[in-house]
Amino acid sequence: MCDDPFFRKEWGCDDDAKEWVYDLGGTAIKRCPNSLVKMAIIRESWTAYAFYKRGILPDSRGLRHQTKFYISVMSRLEQLESESEGWYMDRREKKNDG
């Protein structure tokens, strides 16, 4: 989605957006989360989330054997993905309506 010029501006991919774009754990940001990839924990979390979505877990014994931190991060990233998809669809409809 970051390749769509309309959303690059709306999401703050290159500069701050006009209003906050994401709420990351209680911290509102005006920049695309991809701009935060410089932070190792975020980069590693996104990589782990990609594997999580494919059913690949750090501990192959199943979800019960994952750390509490891992489960909370995956849960939060899943929530953020769901919220951003809803936001994306809402913005796309508004763009198409006028």
Distance bins in CASP14 RR format, pairs under 12 A and 6 or more apart:
PFRMAT RR
TARGET T0000
AUTHOR 0000-0000-0000
RMODE 2
METHOD distances of the structure
MODEL  1
1 7 1 0 1 0 0 0 0 0 0 0 0
1 8 0 0 0 0 1 0 0 0 0 0 0
1 10 0 0 0 0 0 1 0 0 0 0 0
1 11 1 0 0 1 0 0 0 0 0 0 0
1 12 0 0 0 0 0 1 0 0 0 0 0
1 13 0 0 0 0 1 0 0 0 0 0 0
1 21 0 0 0 0 0 1 0 0 0 0 0
1 32 0 0 0 0 1 0 0 0 0 0 0
1 33 0 0 0 0 0 1 0 0 0 0 0
1 34 0 0 0 0 1 0 0 0 0 0 0
1 81 0 0 0 0 0 1 0 0 0 0 0
1 84 0 0 0 0 1 0 0 0 0 0 0
1 85 0 0 0 0 1 0 0 0 0 0 0
1 86 0 0 0 0 0 1 0 0 0 0 0
1 87 0 0 0 0 0 1 0 0 0 0 0
1 88 1 0 0 1 0 0 0 0 0 0 0
1 89 0 0 0 0 0 1 0 0 0 0 0
1 91 0 0 0 0 0 1 0 0 0 0 0
1 92 0 0 0 0 1 0 0 0 0 0 0
2 8 1 0 0 1 0 0 0 0 0 0 0
2 9 0 0 0 0 0 1 0 0 0 0 0
2 10 0 0 0 0 0 1 0 0 0 0 0
2 11 1 0 0 1 0 0 0 0 0 0 0
2 12 0 0 0 0 1 0 0 0 0 0 0
2 13 1 0 1 0 0 0 0 0 0 0 0
2 14 0 0 0 0 1 0 0 0 0 0 0
2 21 0 0 0 0 0 1 0 0 0 0 0
2 31 0 0 0 0 0 1 0 0 0 0 0
2 32 1 0 0 1 0 0 0 0 0 0 0
2 33 0 0 0 0 1 0 0 0 0 0 0
2 34 1 0 0 1 0 0 0 0 0 0 0
2 35 0 0 0 0 1 0 0 0 0 0 0
2 37 0 0 0 0 0 1 0 0 0 0 0
2 84 0 0 0 0 0 1 0 0 0 0 0
2 88 0 0 0 0 0 1 0 0 0 0 0
3 11 0 0 0 0 0 1 0 0 0 0 0
3 13 0 0 0 0 1 0 0 0 0 0 0
3 32 0 0 0 0 0 1 0 0 0 0 0
3 34 0 0 0 0 0 1 0 0 0 0 0
4 10 0 0 0 0 1 0 0 0 0 0 0
4 11 0 0 0 0 1 0 0 0 0 0 0
4 13 0 0 0 0 1 0 0 0 0 0 0
4 32 0 0 0 0 0 1 0 0 0 0 0
4 88 0 0 0 0 1 0 0 0 0 0 0
4 91 0 0 0 0 0 1 0 0 0 0 0
4 92 0 0 0 0 1 0 0 0 0 0 0
4 95 0 0 0 0 1 0 0 0 0 0 0
5 11 0 0 0 0 0 1 0 0 0 0 0
5 12 0 0 0 0 0 1 0 0 0 0 0
5 13 0 0 0 0 1 0 0 0 0 0 0
5 14 0 0 0 0 0 1 0 0 0 0 0
5 95 0 0 0 0 0 1 0 0 0 0 0
6 12 0 0 0 0 0 1 0 0 0 0 0
6 13 0 0 0 0 0 1 0 0 0 0 0
6 88 0 0 0 0 0 1 0 0 0 0 0
6 91 0 0 0 0 1 0 0 0 0 0 0
6 92 0 0 0 0 1 0 0 0 0 0 0
6 94 0 0 0 0 0 1 0 0 0 0 0
6 95 1 0 0 1 0 0 0 0 0 0 0
6 96 0 0 0 0 0 1 0 0 0 0 0
7 13 1 0 0 1 0 0 0 0 0 0 0
7 14 0 0 0 0 0 1 0 0 0 0 0
7 17 0 0 0 0 0 1 0 0 0 0 0
7 21 0 0 0 0 0 1 0 0 0 0 0
7 32 0 0 0 0 1 0 0 0 0 0 0
7 34 0 0 0 0 0 1 0 0 0 0 0
7 84 0 0 0 0 0 1 0 0 0 0 0
7 87 0 0 0 0 0 1 0 0 0 0 0
7 88 1 0 0 1 0 0 0 0 0 0 0
7 89 0 0 0 0 0 1 0 0 0 0 0
7 91 1 0 0 1 0 0 0 0 0 0 0
7 92 0 0 0 0 1 0 0 0 0 0 0
7 95 0 0 0 0 1 0 0 0 0 0 0
8 14 1 0 0 1 0 0 0 0 0 0 0
8 15 0 0 0 0 1 0 0 0 0 0 0
8 17 0 0 0 0 1 0 0 0 0 0 0
8 21 0 0 0 0 0 1 0 0 0 0 0
8 31 0 0 0 0 0 1 0 0 0 0 0
8 32 1 0 0 1 0 0 0 0 0 0 0
8 34 0 0 0 0 0 1 0 0 0 0 0
8 35 0 0 0 0 0 1 0 0 0 0 0
9 15 1 0 0 1 0 0 0 0 0 0 0
9 16 0 0 0 0 0 1 0 0 0 0 0
9 17 1 0 0 1 0 0 0 0 0 0 0
9 18 0 0 0 0 1 0 0 0 0 0 0
9 21 0 0 0 0 0 1 0 0 0 0 0
9 30 0 0 0 0 0 1 0 0 0 0 0
9 31 0 0 0 0 0 1 0 0 0 0 0
9 32 0 0 0 0 0 1 0 0 0 0 0
9 91 0 0 0 0 0 1 0 0 0 0 0
9 95 0 0 0 0 0 1 0 0 0 0 0
10 16 0 0 0 0 0 1 0 0 0 0 0
10 17 1 0 0 1 0 0 0 0 0 0 0
10 18 0 0 0 0 1 0 0 0 0 0 0
10 19 0 0 0 0 1 0 0 0 0 0 0
10 20 0 0 0 0 0 1 0 0 0 0 0
10 21 1 0 0 1 0 0 0 0 0 0 0
10 22 0 0 0 0 0 1 0 0 0 0 0
10 30 0 0 0 0 0 1 0 0 0 0 0
10 31 0 0 0 0 0 1 0 0 0 0 0
10 32 0 0 0 0 1 0 0 0 0 0 0
10 84 0 0 0 0 0 1 0 0 0 0 0
10 87 0 0 0 0 1 0 0 0 0 0 0
10 88 0 0 0 0 1 0 0 0 0 0 0
10 90 0 0 0 0 0 1 0 0 0 0 0
10 91 1 0 0 1 0 0 0 0 0 0 0
10 92 0 0 0 0 0 1 0 0 0 0 0
10 94 0 0 0 0 0 1 0 0 0 0 0
10 95 0 0 0 0 1 0 0 0 0 0 0
11 17 1 0 0 1 0 0 0 0 0 0 0
11 18 0 0 0 0 0 1 0 0 0 0 0
11 19 0 0 0 0 0 1 0 0 0 0 0
11 20 0 0 0 0 0 1 0 0 0 0 0
11 21 1 0 1 0 0 0 0 0 0 0 0
11 22 0 0 0 0 1 0 0 0 0 0 0
11 29 0 0 0 0 0 1 0 0 0 0 0
11 30 0 0 0 0 1 0 0 0 0 0 0
11 31 1 0 0 1 0 0 0 0 0 0 0
11 32 1 0 1 0 0 0 0 0 0 0 0
11 33 0 0 0 0 1 0 0 0 0 0 0
11 34 0 0 0 0 1 0 0 0 0 0 0
11 35 0 0 0 0 1 0 0 0 0 0 0
11 84 0 0 0 0 1 0 0 0 0 0 0
11 87 0 0 0 0 1 0 0 0 0 0 0
11 88 0 0 0 0 1 0 0 0 0 0 0
11 91 0 0 0 0 1 0 0 0 0 0 0
12 18 0 0 0 0 1 0 0 0 0 0 0
12 19 0 0 0 0 0 1 0 0 0 0 0
12 20 0 0 0 0 0 1 0 0 0 0 0
12 21 1 0 0 1 0 0 0 0 0 0 0
12 22 0 0 0 0 1 0 0 0 0 0 0
12 29 0 0 0 0 1 0 0 0 0 0 0
12 30 1 0 0 1 0 0 0 0 0 0 0
12 31 1 0 1 0 0 0 0 0 0 0 0
12 32 1 0 1 0 0 0 0 0 0 0 0
12 33 0 0 0 0 1 0 0 0 0 0 0
12 34 0 0 0 0 1 0 0 0 0 0 0
12 35 1 0 0 1 0 0 0 0 0 0 0
12 36 0 0 0 0 0 1 0 0 0 0 0
13 21 0 0 0 0 1 0 0 0 0 0 0
13 30 0 0 0 0 0 1 0 0 0 0 0
13 31 1 0 0 1 0 0 0 0 0 0 0
13 32 1 0 1 0 0 0 0 0 0 0 0
13 33 0 0 0 0 1 0 0 0 0 0 0
13 34 1 0 0 1 0 0 0 0 0 0 0
13 35 1 0 0 1 0 0 0 0 0 0 0
13 36 0 0 0 0 0 1 0 0 0 0 0
13 37 0 0 0 0 0 1 0 0 0 0 0
14 30 0 0 0 0 0 1 0 0 0 0 0
14 31 0 0 0 0 1 0 0 0 0 0 0
14 32 0 0 0 0 1 0 0 0 0 0 0
14 34 0 0 0 0 0 1 0 0 0 0 0
14 35 0 0 0 0 1 0 0 0 0 0 0
15 21 0 0 0 0 0 1 0 0 0 0 0
15 30 0 0 0 0 1 0 0 0 0 0 0
15 31 0 0 0 0 1 0 0 0 0 0 0
15 32 0 0 0 0 0 1 0 0 0 0 0
15 35 0 0 0 0 0 1 0 0 0 0 0
16 28 0 0 0 0 0 1 0 0 0 0 0
16 29 0 0 0 0 1 0 0 0 0 0 0
16 30 1 0 1 0 0 0 0 0 0 0 0
16 31 1 0 0 1 0 0 0 0 0 0 0
16 32 0 0 0 0 0 1 0 0 0 0 0
16 35 0 0 0 0 1 0 0 0 0 0 0
17 28 0 0 0 0 0 1 0 0 0 0 0
17 29 0 0 0 0 1 0 0 0 0 0 0
17 30 1 0 1 0 0 0 0 0 0 0 0
17 31 1 0 0 1 0 0 0 0 0 0 0
17 32 0 0 0 0 1 0 0 0 0 0 0
17 33 0 0 0 0 0 1 0 0 0 0 0
17 35 0 0 0 0 0 1 0 0 0 0 0
17 87 0 0 0 0 0 1 0 0 0 0 0
17 91 0 0 0 0 0 1 0 0 0 0 0
18 30 1 0 0 1 0 0 0 0 0 0 0
19 28 0 0 0 0 1 0 0 0 0 0 0
19 29 0 0 0 0 0 1 0 0 0 0 0
19 30 1 0 0 1 0 0 0 0 0 0 0
19 31 0 0 0 0 0 1 0 0 0 0 0
19 87 0 0 0 0 0 1 0 0 0 0 0
19 91 0 0 0 0 0 1 0 0 0 0 0
20 26 0 0 0 0 0 1 0 0 0 0 0
20 27 0 0 0 0 1 0 0 0 0 0 0
20 28 1 1 0 0 0 0 0 0 0 0 0
20 29 1 0 0 1 0 0 0 0 0 0 0
20 30 1 0 1 0 0 0 0 0 0 0 0
20 31 0 0 0 0 1 0 0 0 0 0 0
20 87 0 0 0 0 0 1 0 0 0 0 0
21 27 0 0 0 0 0 1 0 0 0 0 0
21 28 0 0 0 0 1 0 0 0 0 0 0
21 29 1 0 0 1 0 0 0 0 0 0 0
21 30 1 0 1 0 0 0 0 0 0 0 0
21 31 1 0 0 1 0 0 0 0 0 0 0
21 32 1 0 0 1 0 0 0 0 0 0 0
21 33 0 0 0 0 1 0 0 0 0 0 0
21 34 0 0 0 0 0 1 0 0 0 0 0
21 35 0 0 0 0 0 1 0 0 0 0 0
21 36 0 0 0 0 0 1 0 0 0 0 0
21 80 0 0 0 0 0 1 0 0 0 0 0
21 83 0 0 0 0 0 1 0 0 0 0 0
21 84 0 0 0 0 1 0 0 0 0 0 0
21 87 0 0 0 0 1 0 0 0 0 0 0
21 88 0 0 0 0 0 1 0 0 0 0 0
21 91 0 0 0 0 0 1 0 0 0 0 0
22 28 1 0 0 1 0 0 0 0 0 0 0
22 29 1 0 1 0 0 0 0 0 0 0 0
22 30 0 0 0 0 1 0 0 0 0 0 0
22 31 0 0 0 0 1 0 0 0 0 0 0
22 32 0 0 0 0 1 0 0 0 0 0 0
22 33 1 0 1 0 0 0 0 0 0 0 0
22 34 0 0 0 0 0 1 0 0 0 0 0
22 35 0 0 0 0 0 1 0 0 0 0 0
22 36 0 0 0 0 1 0 0 0 0 0 0
22 42 0 0 0 0 0 1 0 0 0 0 0
22 76 0 0 0 0 0 1 0 0 0 0 0
22 77 0 0 0 0 0 1 0 0 0 0 0
22 79 0 0 0 0 0 1 0 0 0 0 0
22 80 1 0 0 1 0 0 0 0 0 0 0
22 81 0 0 0 0 0 1 0 0 0 0 0
22 83 0 0 0 0 1 0 0 0 0 0 0
22 84 1 0 0 1 0 0 0 0 0 0 0
22 87 0 0 0 0 1 0 0 0 0 0 0
22 88 0 0 0 0 0 1 0 0 0 0 0
23 29 1 0 0 1 0 0 0 0 0 0 0
23 30 0 0 0 0 0 1 0 0 0 0 0
23 33 0 0 0 0 0 1 0 0 0 0 0
23 76 0 0 0 0 0 1 0 0 0 0 0
23 79 0 0 0 0 0 1 0 0 0 0 0
23 80 0 0 0 0 1 0 0 0 0 0 0
23 83 0 0 0 0 1 0 0 0 0 0 0
23 84 0 0 0 0 0 1 0 0 0 0 0
23 87 0 0 0 0 0 1 0 0 0 0 0
24 30 0 0 0 0 0 1 0 0 0 0 0
24 31 0 0 0 0 0 1 0 0 0 0 0
24 32 0 0 0 0 0 1 0 0 0 0 0
24 33 1 0 0 1 0 0 0 0 0 0 0
24 35 0 0 0 0 0 1 0 0 0 0 0
24 36 0 0 0 0 1 0 0 0 0 0 0
24 39 0 0 0 0 0 1 0 0 0 0 0
24 41 0 0 0 0 0 1 0 0 0 0 0
24 42 0 0 0 0 1 0 0 0 0 0 0
24 45 0 0 0 0 0 1 0 0 0 0 0
24 73 0 0 0 0 0 1 0 0 0 0 0
24 76 0 0 0 0 1 0 0 0 0 0 0
24 77 0 0 0 0 0 1 0 0 0 0 0
24 79 0 0 0 0 0 1 0 0 0 0 0
24 80 1 0 0 1 0 0 0 0 0 0 0
24 83 0 0 0 0 0 1 0 0 0 0 0
24 84 0 0 0 0 0 1 0 0 0 0 0
25 33 0 0 0 0 0 1 0 0 0 0 0
25 72 0 0 0 0 0 1 0 0 0 0 0
25 73 0 0 0 0 0 1 0 0 0 0 0
25 75 0 0 0 0 0 1 0 0 0 0 0
25 76 1 0 0 1 0 0 0 0 0 0 0
25 77 0 0 0 0 0 1 0 0 0 0 0
25 79 0 0 0 0 1 0 0 0 0 0 0
25 80 0 0 0 0 1 0 0 0 0 0 0
25 83 0 0 0 0 0 1 0 0 0 0 0
26 76 0 0 0 0 0 1 0 0 0 0 0
26 80 0 0 0 0 0 1 0 0 0 0 0
27 33 0 0 0 0 0 1 0 0 0 0 0
27 36 0 0 0 0 0 1 0 0 0 0 0
29 35 0 0 0 0 1 0 0 0 0 0 0
29 36 1 0 0 1 0 0 0 0 0 0 0
29 42 0 0 0 0 0 1 0 0 0 0 0
29 80 0 0 0 0 0 1 0 0 0 0 0
30 36 0 0 0 0 0 1 0 0 0 0 0
31 37 0 0 0 0 0 1 0 0 0 0 0
31 38 0 0 0 0 0 1 0 0 0 0 0
32 84 0 0 0 0 0 1 0 0 0 0 0
33 39 0 0 0 0 0 1 0 0 0 0 0
33 42 1 0 0 1 0 0 0 0 0 0 0
33 43 0 0 0 0 0 1 0 0 0 0 0
33 45 0 0 0 0 0 1 0 0 0 0 0
33 46 0 0 0 0 1 0 0 0 0 0 0
33 49 0 0 0 0 0 1 0 0 0 0 0
33 77 0 0 0 0 0 1 0 0 0 0 0
33 80 1 0 0 1 0 0 0 0 0 0 0
33 81 0 0 0 0 0 1 0 0 0 0 0
33 83 0 0 0 0 0 1 0 0 0 0 0
33 84 0 0 0 0 1 0 0 0 0 0 0
34 42 0 0 0 0 1 0 0 0 0 0 0
34 43 0 0 0 0 0 1 0 0 0 0 0
34 46 0 0 0 0 1 0 0 0 0 0 0
34 84 0 0 0 0 0 1 0 0 0 0 0
35 42 0 0 0 0 0 1 0 0 0 0 0
35 43 0 0 0 0 0 1 0 0 0 0 0
36 42 1 0 1 0 0 0 0 0 0 0 0
36 43 0 0 0 0 1 0 0 0 0 0 0
36 45 0 0 0 0 0 1 0 0 0 0 0
36 46 0 0 0 0 1 0 0 0 0 0 0
37 43 1 0 1 0 0 0 0 0 0 0 0
37 44 0 0 0 0 0 1 0 0 0 0 0
37 45 0 0 0 0 0 1 0 0 0 0 0
37 46 1 0 0 1 0 0 0 0 0 0 0
37 47 0 0 0 0 0 1 0 0 0 0 0
39 45 0 0 0 0 1 0 0 0 0 0 0
39 46 0 0 0 0 0 1 0 0 0 0 0
40 46 0 0 0 0 0 1 0 0 0 0 0
40 47 0 0 0 0 0 1 0 0 0 0 0
41 47 0 0 0 0 0 1 0 0 0 0 0
41 48 0 0 0 0 0 1 0 0 0 0 0
41 69 0 0 0 0 0 1 0 0 0 0 0
41 73 0 0 0 0 1 0 0 0 0 0 0
41 77 0 0 0 0 0 1 0 0 0 0 0
42 48 0 0 0 0 0 1 0 0 0 0 0
42 49 0 0 0 0 0 1 0 0 0 0 0
42 73 0 0 0 0 1 0 0 0 0 0 0
42 76 0 0 0 0 0 1 0 0 0 0 0
42 77 0 0 0 0 1 0 0 0 0 0 0
42 80 0 0 0 0 0 1 0 0 0 0 0
43 49 0 0 0 0 0 1 0 0 0 0 0
43 50 0 0 0 0 0 1 0 0 0 0 0
44 50 0 0 0 0 0 1 0 0 0 0 0
44 51 0 0 0 0 0 1 0 0 0 0 0
44 58 0 0 0 0 0 1 0 0 0 0 0
44 69 0 0 0 0 0 1 0 0 0 0 0
44 70 0 0 0 0 0 1 0 0 0 0 0
44 73 0 0 0 0 1 0 0 0 0 0 0
44 77 0 0 0 0 0 1 0 0 0 0 0
45 51 0 0 0 0 0 1 0 0 0 0 0
45 52 0 0 0 0 1 0 0 0 0 0 0
45 69 0 0 0 0 1 0 0 0 0 0 0
45 70 0 0 0 0 1 0 0 0 0 0 0
45 72 0 0 0 0 0 1 0 0 0 0 0
45 73 1 0 1 0 0 0 0 0 0 0 0
45 74 0 0 0 0 1 0 0 0 0 0 0
45 75 0 0 0 0 0 1 0 0 0 0 0
45 76 0 0 0 0 1 0 0 0 0 0 0
45 77 1 0 0 1 0 0 0 0 0 0 0
45 78 0 0 0 0 0 1 0 0 0 0 0
45 80 0 0 0 0 0 1 0 0 0 0 0
46 52 0 0 0 0 0 1 0 0 0 0 0
46 53 0 0 0 0 0 1 0 0 0 0 0
46 73 0 0 0 0 1 0 0 0 0 0 0
46 74 0 0 0 0 0 1 0 0 0 0 0
46 76 0 0 0 0 0 1 0 0 0 0 0
46 77 1 0 0 1 0 0 0 0 0 0 0
46 80 0 0 0 0 0 1 0 0 0 0 0
46 81 0 0 0 0 0 1 0 0 0 0 0
47 53 0 0 0 0 0 1 0 0 0 0 0
47 54 0 0 0 0 0 1 0 0 0 0 0
47 56 0 0 0 0 0 1 0 0 0 0 0
47 58 0 0 0 0 0 1 0 0 0 0 0
47 73 0 0 0 0 0 1 0 0 0 0 0
47 74 0 0 0 0 0 1 0 0 0 0 0
47 77 0 0 0 0 0 1 0 0 0 0 0
48 54 0 0 0 0 0 1 0 0 0 0 0
48 55 0 0 0 0 0 1 0 0 0 0 0
48 56 0 0 0 0 1 0 0 0 0 0 0
48 57 0 0 0 0 1 0 0 0 0 0 0
48 58 1 0 0 1 0 0 0 0 0 0 0
48 59 0 0 0 0 0 1 0 0 0 0 0
48 66 0 0 0 0 0 1 0 0 0 0 0
48 67 0 0 0 0 0 1 0 0 0 0 0
48 69 0 0 0 0 0 1 0 0 0 0 0
48 70 1 0 0 1 0 0 0 0 0 0 0
48 71 0 0 0 0 0 1 0 0 0 0 0
48 73 1 0 0 1 0 0 0 0 0 0 0
48 74 1 0 0 1 0 0 0 0 0 0 0
48 76 0 0 0 0 0 1 0 0 0 0 0
48 77 0 0 0 0 1 0 0 0 0 0 0
48 78 0 0 0 0 0 1 0 0 0 0 0
49 55 0 0 0 0 0 1 0 0 0 0 0
49 56 0 0 0 0 0 1 0 0 0 0 0
49 57 0 0 0 0 0 1 0 0 0 0 0
49 58 0 0 0 0 0 1 0 0 0 0 0
49 70 0 0 0 0 0 1 0 0 0 0 0
49 71 0 0 0 0 0 1 0 0 0 0 0
49 73 1 0 0 1 0 0 0 0 0 0 0
49 74 1 0 0 1 0 0 0 0 0 0 0
49 75 0 0 0 0 0 1 0 0 0 0 0
49 76 0 0 0 0 1 0 0 0 0 0 0
49 77 1 0 1 0 0 0 0 0 0 0 0
49 78 1 0 0 1 0 0 0 0 0 0 0
49 79 0 0 0 0 0 1 0 0 0 0 0
49 80 0 0 0 0 1 0 0 0 0 0 0
49 81 0 0 0 0 1 0 0 0 0 0 0
50 56 0 0 0 0 1 0 0 0 0 0 0
50 74 0 0 0 0 0 1 0 0 0 0 0
50 77 0 0 0 0 1 0 0 0 0 0 0
50 78 0 0 0 0 0 1 0 0 0 0 0
50 81 0 0 0 0 0 1 0 0 0 0 0
51 57 1 0 0 1 0 0 0 0 0 0 0
51 58 0 0 0 0 1 0 0 0 0 0 0
51 60 0 0 0 0 0 1 0 0 0 0 0
51 66 0 0 0 0 0 1 0 0 0 0 0
51 70 0 0 0 0 0 1 0 0 0 0 0
51 74 0 0 0 0 1 0 0 0 0 0 0
51 77 0 0 0 0 0 1 0 0 0 0 0
52 58 0 0 0 0 1 0 0 0 0 0 0
52 59 0 0 0 0 0 1 0 0 0 0 0
52 62 0 0 0 0 0 1 0 0 0 0 0
52 63 0 0 0 0 1 0 0 0 0 0 0
52 66 0 0 0 0 1 0 0 0 0 0 0
52 70 0 0 0 0 1 0 0 0 0 0 0
52 71 0 0 0 0 1 0 0 0 0 0 0
52 73 0 0 0 0 1 0 0 0 0 0 0
52 74 1 0 1 0 0 0 0 0 0 0 0
52 75 0 0 0 0 1 0 0 0 0 0 0
52 76 0 0 0 0 0 1 0 0 0 0 0
52 77 1 0 0 1 0 0 0 0 0 0 0
52 78 0 0 0 0 1 0 0 0 0 0 0
52 81 0 0 0 0 0 1 0 0 0 0 0
53 74 0 0 0 0 1 0 0 0 0 0 0
53 77 0 0 0 0 1 0 0 0 0 0 0
53 78 0 0 0 0 1 0 0 0 0 0 0
53 81 0 0 0 0 1 0 0 0 0 0 0
55 62 0 0 0 0 1 0 0 0 0 0 0
55 63 0 0 0 0 1 0 0 0 0 0 0
55 66 0 0 0 0 0 1 0 0 0 0 0
55 74 0 0 0 0 0 1 0 0 0 0 0
56 62 0 0 0 0 0 1 0 0 0 0 0
56 63 0 0 0 0 0 1 0 0 0 0 0
56 66 0 0 0 0 0 1 0 0 0 0 0
56 74 0 0 0 0 0 1 0 0 0 0 0
57 63 1 0 0 1 0 0 0 0 0 0 0
57 64 0 0 0 0 0 1 0 0 0 0 0
57 65 1 0 0 1 0 0 0 0 0 0 0
57 66 1 0 1 0 0 0 0 0 0 0 0
57 67 0 0 0 0 0 1 0 0 0 0 0
57 70 0 0 0 0 1 0 0 0 0 0 0
57 71 0 0 0 0 1 0 0 0 0 0 0
57 74 0 0 0 0 1 0 0 0 0 0 0
58 65 0 0 0 0 1 0 0 0 0 0 0
58 66 1 0 0 1 0 0 0 0 0 0 0
58 67 0 0 0 0 1 0 0 0 0 0 0
58 69 0 0 0 0 0 1 0 0 0 0 0
58 70 1 0 0 1 0 0 0 0 0 0 0
58 71 0 0 0 0 0 1 0 0 0 0 0
58 73 0 0 0 0 0 1 0 0 0 0 0
58 74 0 0 0 0 0 1 0 0 0 0 0
59 65 1 0 1 0 0 0 0 0 0 0 0
59 66 1 0 1 0 0 0 0 0 0 0 0
59 67 0 0 0 0 1 0 0 0 0 0 0
59 70 0 0 0 0 1 0 0 0 0 0 0
59 71 0 0 0 0 0 1 0 0 0 0 0
60 66 0 0 0 0 0 1 0 0 0 0 0
62 70 0 0 0 0 0 1 0 0 0 0 0
62 71 0 0 0 0 0 1 0 0 0 0 0
63 70 0 0 0 0 1 0 0 0 0 0 0
63 71 1 0 0 1 0 0 0 0 0 0 0
63 74 0 0 0 0 1 0 0 0 0 0 0
63 75 0 0 0 0 0 1 0 0 0 0 0
64 70 0 0 0 0 0 1 0 0 0 0 0
64 71 0 0 0 0 1 0 0 0 0 0 0
65 71 0 0 0 0 0 1 0 0 0 0 0
66 72 0 0 0 0 1 0 0 0 0 0 0
66 73 0 0 0 0 1 0 0 0 0 0 0
66 74 0 0 0 0 1 0 0 0 0 0 0
66 75 0 0 0 0 0 1 0 0 0 0 0
67 73 0 0 0 0 1 0 0 0 0 0 0
67 74 0 0 0 0 0 1 0 0 0 0 0
68 74 0 0 0 0 0 1 0 0 0 0 0
68 75 0 0 0 0 0 1 0 0 0 0 0
69 75 0 0 0 0 0 1 0 0 0 0 0
69 76 0 0 0 0 0 1 0 0 0 0 0
70 76 0 0 0 0 0 1 0 0 0 0 0
70 77 0 0 0 0 0 1 0 0 0 0 0
71 77 0 0 0 0 0 1 0 0 0 0 0
71 78 0 0 0 0 0 1 0 0 0 0 0
72 78 0 0 0 0 0 1 0 0 0 0 0
72 79 0 0 0 0 0 1 0 0 0 0 0
73 79 0 0 0 0 0 1 0 0 0 0 0
73 80 0 0 0 0 0 1 0 0 0 0 0
74 80 0 0 0 0 0 1 0 0 0 0 0
74 81 0 0 0 0 0 1 0 0 0 0 0
75 81 0 0 0 0 0 1 0 0 0 0 0
75 82 0 0 0 0 0 1 0 0 0 0 0
76 82 0 0 0 0 0 1 0 0 0 0 0
76 83 0 0 0 0 0 1 0 0 0 0 0
77 83 0 0 0 0 0 1 0 0 0 0 0
77 84 0 0 0 0 0 1 0 0 0 0 0
78 84 0 0 0 0 0 1 0 0 0 0 0
78 85 0 0 0 0 0 1 0 0 0 0 0
79 85 0 0 0 0 0 1 0 0 0 0 0
79 86 0 0 0 0 0 1 0 0 0 0 0
80 86 0 0 0 0 0 1 0 0 0 0 0
80 87 0 0 0 0 0 1 0 0 0 0 0
81 87 0 0 0 0 0 1 0 0 0 0 0
81 88 0 0 0 0 0 1 0 0 0 0 0
82 88 0 0 0 0 0 1 0 0 0 0 0
82 89 0 0 0 0 0 1 0 0 0 0 0
83 89 0 0 0 0 0 1 0 0 0 0 0
83 90 0 0 0 0 0 1 0 0 0 0 0
84 90 0 0 0 0 0 1 0 0 0 0 0
84 91 0 0 0 0 0 1 0 0 0 0 0
85 91 0 0 0 0 0 1 0 0 0 0 0
85 92 0 0 0 0 0 1 0 0 0 0 0
86 92 0 0 0 0 1 0 0 0 0 0 0
86 93 0 0 0 0 0 1 0 0 0 0 0
87 93 0 0 0 0 0 1 0 0 0 0 0
87 94 0 0 0 0 0 1 0 0 0 0 0
88 94 0 0 0 0 0 1 0 0 0 0 0
88 95 0 0 0 0 0 1 0 0 0 0 0
89 95 0 0 0 0 0 1 0 0 0 0 0
89 96 0 0 0 0 0 1 0 0 0 0 0
90 96 0 0 0 0 0 1 0 0 0 0 0
90 97 0 0 0 0 0 1 0 0 0 0 0
91 97 0 0 0 0 0 1 0 0 0 0 0
91 98 0 0 0 0 0 1 0 0 0 0 0
92 98 0 0 0 0 0 1 0 0 0 0 0
END
